[in-house]
């Protein structure tokens, strides 16, 4: 019989009188990899925080390698559990080496032994096939390398149970493959892993077991061999609509006057002049591998990066975009890649976040029209289906999908003509993805235009009328996809290589 790394029985917990987890039974063997899935807000993160000891269950029992941690987790048990958060916990101004050994420094005679840390880090990285300079500052790394540093940091601390929240969300296919090779190696070394991801095929391909939480209830917990993709999605959504399963509206697009025209722009990051046109009523995709330049294009059009040359036109009129305020006033709004760090003030309320870009319009004689602001916010909470108790809920307490809906509401409230959407479904569940794509579809049908970049090929080919191919921060091709069927996923995957 396999040794139990974790055992949980009848776990219940709630906040402010609202139940979050209800009678959860869950166990994890030593060396087992379990995929934990569910919609945003289902209770997945709460379950992990109980395992980690950050929350204590209202009732039930928790054991880590046989030790009862229900009410109080000991230093020994706490030291066995490592958490890799979706939002990274690295210190940007520190080097990779300093981050790897933060609060776990190797010392000799009371001094940090940098030479020994470098030797151990090099040995570790060679073992797991990680190629990152330990002297580089974290702020200079790409998102994929930052994620690998976060993973390495946890493993170096010799944790026996690793809790991973969306570890591959910022990785391309090759990097994700390398990550799962690392997971396999850790499994063989007896380390137990609970893995949260919205990439369901990754769960099927790499996990020994699957656990599904829906509305705080464990609706499925079984060996992967016994679970089909259909069964997993049904356990997640019940009778709800499944991933991206709705009919996109097809409308005639008049290719006469572009709603947005970008002419020969260059920035510090875009060296070769770049041009494109977007028309009212269309969704245009920007497809490419990590580092292709889509974020740099968005930053340039939204006024975050200074134009070195080139021009931008809205409805045929040249606009000077030297700041984000200029962009918003011109009718352009960016849904950024990182909602928590670039799109939201998470310590503030839903109301504060949505009204923030509207303060100029809501202010009269130095006073904010609070009643008007509340009406606007409540309208978007209802229209965009933001799951909350009230407009005054703090954004940090919302699920990832609902946080993203707040970002989108902020954008729509400015009445934009063009939405720039940089990976808008990053880290959200399949139900929230469908809702976001419906919002895009409605915005398009009302005459707006969307430029959509996504890490998931399926989202681009199923939602975009045209698709720009980016390589090395250059537009290298354009594909027509008016019926959402002409460009297959295989075709698009081939084009971006």
C-alpha positions as CSV (number, residue, x, y, z in Angstrom):
1,X,0.0,0.0,0.0
2,X,1.4,3.4,-1.0
3,X,2.3,5.9,1.7
4,X,-0.2,8.8,2.0
5,X,1.4,12.2,1.6
6,X,-1.9,14.0,2.3
7,X,-5.3,13.0,3.6
8,X,-8.3,15.3,4.0
9,X,-11.7,14.3,5.4
10,X,-15.0,16.2,5.4
11,X,-13.4,19.6,5.0
12,X,-15.7,22.6,5.3
13,X,-14.8,26.2,5.3
14,X,-16.7,29.5,4.7
15,X,-16.1,33.2,4.8
16,X,-18.6,35.9,6.0
17,X,-21.2,33.2,6.4
18,X,-20.8,32.0,2.8
19,X,-19.7,28.3,2.5
20,X,-16.7,27.9,0.1
21,X,-15.8,24.2,0.6
22,X,-18.4,21.6,1.6
23,X,-17.5,18.1,3.0
24,X,-14.4,17.7,0.8
25,X,-12.7,14.3,0.9
26,X,-9.3,14.2,-0.8
27,X,-6.1,12.2,-0.6
28,X,-2.7,12.2,-2.3
29,X,-0.2,9.4,-2.4
30,X,3.6,9.8,-2.1
31,X,4.8,10.4,-5.7
32,X,1.4,11.1,-7.1
33,X,0.6,13.9,-9.6
34,X,-3.1,15.1,-9.2
35,X,-4.7,17.6,-11.6
36,X,-7.1,19.8,-9.7
37,X,-9.6,21.6,-12.0
38,X,-12.8,23.6,-11.7
39,X,-14.2,27.0,-12.7
40,X,-12.8,30.2,-11.2
41,X,-14.3,30.6,-7.8
42,X,-15.0,26.9,-7.4
43,X,-12.8,26.6,-4.3
44,X,-9.5,25.2,-5.7
45,X,-7.2,27.9,-4.3
46,X,-9.0,27.7,-0.9
47,X,-8.3,24.0,-0.8
48,X,-4.6,24.6,-1.5
49,X,-4.3,27.3,1.2
50,X,-5.7,24.8,3.7
51,X,-3.1,22.2,2.7
52,X,-0.4,24.9,3.0
53,X,-1.7,26.0,6.4
54,X,-2.7,29.5,5.5
55,X,-6.3,28.7,6.2
56,X,-7.7,26.3,8.9
57,X,-10.8,24.4,8.0
58,X,-14.0,25.1,9.9
59,X,-14.5,21.4,10.3
60,X,-13.0,18.1,9.1
61,X,-9.5,16.6,9.3
62,X,-6.2,17.3,7.5
63,X,-3.1,15.0,7.7
64,X,0.3,15.6,6.1
65,X,2.4,12.4,6.1
66,X,0.3,11.2,9.0
67,X,0.6,14.3,11.2
68,X,-2.7,16.0,12.1
69,X,-2.5,19.6,10.8
70,X,-6.3,20.4,11.0
71,X,-6.0,23.2,13.6
72,X,-2.3,24.0,13.6
73,X,0.4,23.1,11.1
74,X,3.8,22.4,12.7
75,X,7.0,23.9,11.4
76,X,8.0,20.4,10.3
77,X,4.8,19.8,8.3
78,X,4.8,23.4,6.9
79,X,8.3,22.8,5.7
80,X,7.1,19.8,3.6
81,X,4.6,21.8,1.6
82,X,5.7,24.3,-1.2
83,X,3.3,26.6,-3.1
84,X,3.9,28.0,-6.6
85,X,1.4,30.7,-7.1
86,X,-0.1,31.8,-10.4
87,X,1.0,35.4,-9.6
88,X,4.8,35.0,-9.0
89,X,6.3,35.8,-5.6
90,X,9.8,36.7,-6.9
91,X,11.7,39.9,-6.0
92,X,12.4,41.6,-9.4
93,X,15.4,43.6,-8.2
94,X,17.2,40.6,-6.9
95,X,19.2,38.1,-8.9
96,X,18.0,34.6,-9.8
97,X,20.4,33.2,-7.2
98,X,19.2,35.5,-4.5
99,X,15.6,34.6,-5.2
100,X,16.4,30.8,-5.3
101,X,17.8,30.9,-1.8
102,X,15.8,33.7,-0.3
103,X,15.1,32.8,3.4
104,X,17.0,29.6,2.8
105,X,20.5,30.9,2.4
106,X,23.5,28.7,2.6
107,X,25.9,30.1,5.3
108,X,29.5,29.5,6.4
109,X,30.7,31.2,9.6
110,X,27.6,33.3,9.7
111,X,28.1,34.7,6.2
112,X,26.1,33.8,3.0
113,X,28.2,31.3,1.0
114,X,27.6,32.5,-2.5
115,X,30.1,30.1,-4.0
116,X,28.3,27.1,-2.5
117,X,24.9,28.5,-3.6
118,X,26.1,28.9,-7.2
119,X,27.5,25.3,-7.1
120,X,24.2,23.9,-5.8
121,X,22.1,26.0,-8.2
122,X,24.3,24.9,-11.2
123,X,24.0,21.2,-10.2
124,X,20.3,21.5,-9.8
125,X,19.7,23.3,-13.1
126,X,21.9,20.8,-15.0
127,X,19.9,17.9,-13.4
128,X,16.5,19.4,-14.6
129,X,17.7,20.9,-17.9
130,X,17.1,24.6,-16.9
131,X,19.2,27.1,-18.7
132,X,19.0,30.5,-16.9
133,X,21.9,32.7,-15.7
134,X,21.8,32.8,-11.9
135,X,23.5,36.3,-11.9
136,X,20.7,37.9,-14.0
137,X,18.2,40.1,-12.2
138,X,14.7,38.6,-12.2
139,X,13.2,41.8,-13.7
140,X,15.2,41.1,-16.9
141,X,13.8,37.6,-17.4
142,X,10.9,36.7,-19.7
143,X,7.7,35.4,-18.1
144,X,8.6,31.8,-18.9
145,X,12.0,32.0,-17.2
146,X,10.4,33.7,-14.2
147,X,8.0,30.8,-13.9
148,X,10.9,28.3,-14.1
149,X,12.8,30.2,-11.3
150,X,9.6,30.0,-9.1
151,X,9.4,26.3,-9.6
152,X,13.2,25.8,-9.0
153,X,12.9,27.8,-5.8
154,X,10.3,25.5,-4.4
155,X,12.1,22.3,-5.4
156,X,15.5,23.5,-4.0
157,X,13.8,23.9,-0.6
158,X,13.3,20.1,-0.7
159,X,9.5,20.2,-0.3
160,X,7.7,16.9,-0.4
161,X,4.4,18.2,-1.6
162,X,4.2,20.8,-4.3
163,X,1.1,22.9,-5.0
164,X,1.2,24.5,-8.4
165,X,-1.3,27.1,-9.6
166,X,-1.3,27.5,-13.4
167,X,2.4,26.7,-13.7
168,X,2.4,26.5,-17.6
169,X,0.1,29.5,-18.3
170,X,3.1,31.7,-19.4
171,X,5.0,28.8,-21.1
172,X,5.1,28.0,-24.8
173,X,4.7,24.4,-26.0
174,X,8.4,23.6,-25.8
175,X,8.8,25.1,-22.3
176,X,5.6,23.3,-21.1
177,X,7.1,20.0,-22.4
178,X,10.3,20.7,-20.4
179,X,8.2,21.5,-17.3
180,X,6.3,18.2,-17.5
181,X,9.6,16.3,-17.9
182,X,10.6,18.0,-14.7
183,X,7.3,16.9,-13.1
184,X,7.9,13.3,-14.1
185,X,11.3,13.4,-12.6
186,X,10.0,14.8,-9.3
187,X,7.3,12.2,-9.2
188,X,10.0,9.5,-9.6
189,X,11.8,11.0,-6.7
190,X,8.7,10.6,-4.5
191,X,7.5,14.2,-4.5
192,X,3.7,14.6,-4.6
193,X,2.2,17.3,-6.8
194,X,-1.2,19.0,-7.0
195,X,-1.5,20.9,-10.2
196,X,-4.1,23.5,-11.1
197,X,-4.4,24.3,-14.8
198,X,-7.2,25.3,-17.2
199,X,-5.3,23.4,-20.0
200,X,-7.4,20.3,-19.6
201,X,-5.4,18.2,-22.1
202,X,-2.3,18.8,-20.0
203,X,-4.1,17.2,-17.1
204,X,-5.1,14.2,-19.2
205,X,-1.5,13.7,-20.5
206,X,0.5,14.3,-17.4
207,X,-1.5,13.5,-14.2
208,X,-2.1,10.2,-12.4
209,X,-5.4,11.4,-11.0
210,X,-8.0,14.1,-11.5
211,X,-10.0,16.0,-8.9
212,X,-12.8,18.4,-9.9
213,X,-14.4,21.0,-7.6
214,X,-17.7,22.7,-8.6
215,X,-19.2,25.3,-6.3
216,X,-17.3,24.0,-3.3
217,X,-18.2,20.3,-3.8
218,X,-15.8,17.6,-5.0
219,X,-17.7,16.3,-8.0
220,X,-15.0,13.9,-9.3
221,X,-11.9,12.3,-7.9
222,X,-10.5,9.3,-9.8
223,X,-7.5,7.9,-11.7
224,X,-6.9,9.6,-15.0
225,X,-7.3,6.3,-16.8
226,X,-10.9,6.2,-15.7
227,X,-11.8,9.8,-16.8
228,X,-12.6,11.1,-20.3
229,X,-12.3,14.7,-21.3
230,X,-16.1,14.9,-21.6
231,X,-16.6,13.5,-18.2
232,X,-14.1,16.0,-16.7
233,X,-15.8,19.0,-18.3
234,X,-19.3,17.7,-17.3
235,X,-18.0,17.5,-13.7
236,X,-16.7,21.0,-13.9
237,X,-19.7,22.7,-15.5
238,X,-22.6,20.4,-14.9
239,X,-25.3,21.4,-17.4
240,X,-23.6,24.7,-18.3
241,X,-22.3,25.6,-21.7
242,X,-18.9,24.1,-22.5
243,X,-15.7,25.6,-23.7
244,X,-16.2,28.2,-26.4
245,X,-19.4,26.4,-27.6
246,X,-21.5,29.3,-29.0
247,X,-22.2,30.6,-32.5
248,X,-20.1,33.6,-33.5
249,X,-22.0,36.3,-35.4
250,X,-20.9,36.6,-39.1
251,X,-21.4,40.1,-40.5
252,X,-20.3,41.8,-43.7
253,X,-17.3,43.9,-43.1
254,X,-16.9,47.0,-45.2
255,X,-13.2,47.4,-46.1
256,X,-13.4,51.1,-46.9
257,X,-12.4,53.4,-44.1
258,X,-10.3,51.6,-41.4
259,X,-11.4,52.3,-37.8
260,X,-7.7,52.0,-36.9
261,X,-4.7,52.3,-39.2
262,X,-1.1,51.9,-38.0
263,X,1.5,53.2,-40.5
264,X,5.2,52.4,-40.3
265,X,5.5,52.6,-36.6
266,X,8.8,51.8,-34.8
267,X,9.6,51.9,-31.1
268,X,12.6,51.1,-28.9
269,X,11.5,47.4,-29.2
270,X,10.0,47.4,-32.8
271,X,12.9,48.1,-35.1
272,X,11.3,47.3,-38.5
273,X,8.4,49.6,-39.6
274,X,5.1,47.9,-38.9
275,X,1.8,48.7,-40.6
276,X,-1.8,47.3,-40.5
277,X,-5.5,48.3,-40.8
278,X,-8.4,47.2,-38.7
279,X,-12.1,47.7,-39.7
280,X,-15.3,48.3,-37.8
281,X,-17.1,45.1,-36.9
282,X,-14.1,42.7,-37.1
283,X,-11.9,40.7,-34.7
284,X,-8.3,40.4,-35.8
285,X,-6.0,38.0,-34.3
286,X,-2.3,38.4,-33.6
287,X,-0.7,35.0,-33.5
288,X,2.9,34.0,-32.8
289,X,5.1,32.2,-30.4
290,X,6.2,33.7,-27.1
291,X,8.4,36.8,-27.8
292,X,6.8,37.4,-31.2
293,X,6.1,41.0,-30.4
294,X,2.4,41.2,-29.9
295,X,2.7,42.9,-26.5
296,X,5.1,45.4,-27.9
297,X,2.7,46.2,-30.7
298,X,-0.1,46.8,-28.1
299,X,2.1,48.9,-25.9
300,X,3.0,51.1,-28.9
301,X,-0.6,51.6,-30.1
302,X,-1.7,52.3,-26.5
303,X,0.9,54.9,-25.8
304,X,3.0,53.0,-23.3
305,X,6.0,52.9,-25.5
306,X,7.1,56.1,-27.3
307,X,6.8,56.0,-31.1
308,X,10.2,56.6,-32.7
309,X,8.5,57.0,-36.1
310,X,5.2,56.3,-37.9
311,X,1.6,57.4,-37.5
312,X,-1.7,56.2,-36.1
313,X,-5.1,57.0,-37.5
314,X,-8.6,56.6,-36.0
315,X,-11.5,56.8,-38.5
316,X,-9.1,58.3,-41.1
317,X,-7.9,61.1,-38.8
318,X,-4.3,61.2,-37.5
319,X,-4.1,61.0,-33.7
320,X,-1.1,61.9,-31.5
321,X,-0.8,59.2,-28.9
322,X,2.0,60.1,-26.5
323,X,0.3,58.6,-23.4
324,X,-2.4,56.1,-22.4
325,X,-4.7,59.1,-21.8
326,X,-4.3,60.1,-25.4
327,X,-5.1,56.5,-26.5
328,X,-8.3,56.4,-24.3
329,X,-9.4,59.8,-25.6
330,X,-8.8,58.5,-29.2
331,X,-11.0,55.5,-28.5
332,X,-8.4,52.8,-27.9
333,X,-8.2,50.7,-24.7
334,X,-5.8,47.9,-23.8
335,X,-6.7,44.8,-21.8
336,X,-3.2,44.0,-20.6
337,X,-1.4,40.7,-20.3
338,X,-1.3,40.7,-16.4
339,X,-4.6,41.8,-14.9
340,X,-3.3,41.9,-11.3
341,X,-0.2,44.0,-12.0
342,X,-1.2,46.0,-15.0
343,X,-5.0,46.1,-15.2
344,X,-6.3,46.3,-11.6
345,X,-5.8,47.9,-8.2
346,X,-6.6,44.7,-6.3
347,X,-6.7,46.3,-2.9
348,X,-9.6,48.5,-4.0
349,X,-13.2,47.8,-4.8
350,X,-14.9,46.8,-8.0
351,X,-16.5,50.3,-8.1
352,X,-13.1,52.1,-7.6
353,X,-11.5,50.1,-10.4
354,X,-14.3,50.6,-13.0
355,X,-14.7,54.3,-12.3
356,X,-11.0,55.0,-12.3
357,X,-10.7,55.7,-16.1
358,X,-13.9,57.7,-16.0
359,X,-13.0,60.2,-13.3
360,X,-12.7,63.0,-15.7
361,X,-16.3,62.5,-17.0
362,X,-17.7,61.8,-13.5
363,X,-16.2,64.9,-11.8
364,X,-18.0,68.2,-11.7
365,X,-16.7,71.2,-9.7
366,X,-14.1,68.9,-8.0
367,X,-16.8,66.4,-6.8
368,X,-17.4,62.9,-8.2
369,X,-21.0,62.2,-9.1
370,X,-21.2,59.1,-6.9
371,X,-24.8,58.2,-7.9
372,X,-23.9,58.2,-11.6
373,X,-20.8,56.2,-10.9
374,X,-22.7,53.6,-8.9
375,X,-25.3,53.2,-11.7
376,X,-22.5,52.7,-14.3
377,X,-20.7,50.1,-12.1
378,X,-23.9,48.2,-11.2
379,X,-24.8,48.1,-14.9
380,X,-21.5,46.4,-15.8
381,X,-21.7,44.0,-12.9
382,X,-25.0,42.8,-14.3
383,X,-24.2,43.0,-18.0
384,X,-20.7,41.3,-17.7
385,X,-21.9,38.9,-15.0
386,X,-19.3,39.8,-12.4
387,X,-19.9,37.4,-9.5
388,X,-19.8,39.5,-6.3
389,X,-21.9,40.5,-3.3
390,X,-21.8,44.2,-4.2
391,X,-19.9,46.9,-6.1
392,X,-17.9,47.5,-2.9
393,X,-16.3,44.0,-2.9
394,X,-12.5,44.2,-3.0
395,X,-11.1,42.9,-6.3
396,X,-8.5,40.8,-4.6
397,X,-11.2,38.6,-3.2
398,X,-12.7,37.8,-6.6
399,X,-11.8,34.8,-8.7
400,X,-9.4,35.2,-11.7
401,X,-12.3,35.1,-14.2
402,X,-14.3,37.8,-12.3
403,X,-11.2,40.0,-11.9
404,X,-10.7,39.8,-15.7
405,X,-14.4,40.8,-16.1
406,X,-13.6,43.9,-14.0
407,X,-10.7,44.8,-16.3
408,X,-13.0,44.4,-19.4
409,X,-15.7,46.5,-17.7
410,X,-13.2,49.3,-17.1
411,X,-12.4,49.2,-20.8
412,X,-16.0,49.1,-22.1
413,X,-17.0,51.9,-19.7
414,X,-14.8,54.3,-21.7
415,X,-16.8,53.6,-24.9
416,X,-13.8,52.5,-26.9
417,X,-13.8,52.0,-30.7
418,X,-10.9,49.6,-30.6
419,X,-10.1,47.0,-27.9
420,X,-6.6,45.6,-27.7
421,X,-6.8,42.3,-25.8
422,X,-3.5,40.7,-24.8
423,X,-4.2,37.1,-23.7
424,X,-7.6,38.1,-22.1
425,X,-8.4,34.5,-21.0
426,X,-5.1,33.9,-19.2
427,X,-5.7,31.8,-16.1
428,X,-9.6,31.7,-16.4
429,X,-11.8,28.6,-16.6
430,X,-13.6,27.3,-19.6
431,X,-16.9,28.9,-18.6
432,X,-15.3,32.4,-18.1
433,X,-13.6,32.0,-21.5
434,X,-16.9,31.5,-23.2
435,X,-18.4,34.6,-21.5
436,X,-15.4,36.7,-22.5
437,X,-15.6,35.6,-26.1
438,X,-19.3,36.5,-26.1
439,X,-18.4,40.0,-24.9
440,X,-16.0,40.3,-27.8
441,X,-18.6,39.1,-30.2
442,X,-21.2,41.6,-28.9
443,X,-18.7,44.5,-29.0
444,X,-17.8,43.6,-32.6
445,X,-21.5,43.5,-33.6
446,X,-22.0,46.9,-32.2
447,X,-19.4,48.3,-34.6
448,X,-16.3,48.1,-32.5
449,X,-13.1,46.4,-33.5
450,X,-10.9,44.0,-31.5
451,X,-7.3,43.0,-31.9
452,X,-7.0,39.7,-30.0
453,X,-3.7,38.0,-29.0
454,X,-3.9,34.6,-27.2
455,X,-1.6,31.9,-26.2
456,X,-4.3,29.4,-27.2
457,X,-4.5,28.8,-31.0
458,X,-8.1,27.6,-30.6
459,X,-9.2,31.1,-29.4
460,X,-7.6,32.8,-32.3
461,X,-8.9,30.6,-35.1
462,X,-12.4,30.4,-33.6
463,X,-12.9,34.1,-33.0
464,X,-10.9,36.1,-35.6
465,X,-12.0,37.3,-39.0
466,X,-8.4,37.9,-40.0
467,X,-5.2,36.7,-38.4
468,X,-1.8,38.5,-38.5
469,X,1.3,36.3,-38.1
470,X,4.1,37.8,-36.0
471,X,7.7,36.6,-35.9
472,X,10.6,38.5,-34.4
473,X,8.3,41.6,-33.9
474,X,7.5,41.7,-37.6
475,X,4.2,41.1,-39.4
476,X,5.1,38.2,-41.7
477,X,1.7,37.2,-43.0
478,X,-2.0,37.6,-42.9
479,X,-4.7,34.8,-43.1
480,X,-8.4,35.3,-44.0
481,X,-10.8,33.5,-41.7
482,X,-14.2,35.2,-42.2
483,X,-16.2,32.1,-41.5
484,X,-14.1,31.1,-38.5
485,X,-13.4,27.8,-40.2
486,X,-11.0,28.5,-43.1
487,X,-8.0,28.6,-40.8
488,X,-7.7,25.4,-38.9
489,X,-5.7,25.0,-35.7
490,X,-3.1,22.8,-37.6
491,X,-2.8,25.5,-40.3
492,X,-2.3,28.3,-37.7
493,X,0.2,26.2,-35.7
494,X,2.2,25.6,-38.8
495,X,2.2,29.3,-39.8
496,X,3.5,30.6,-36.5
497,X,6.5,28.2,-36.3
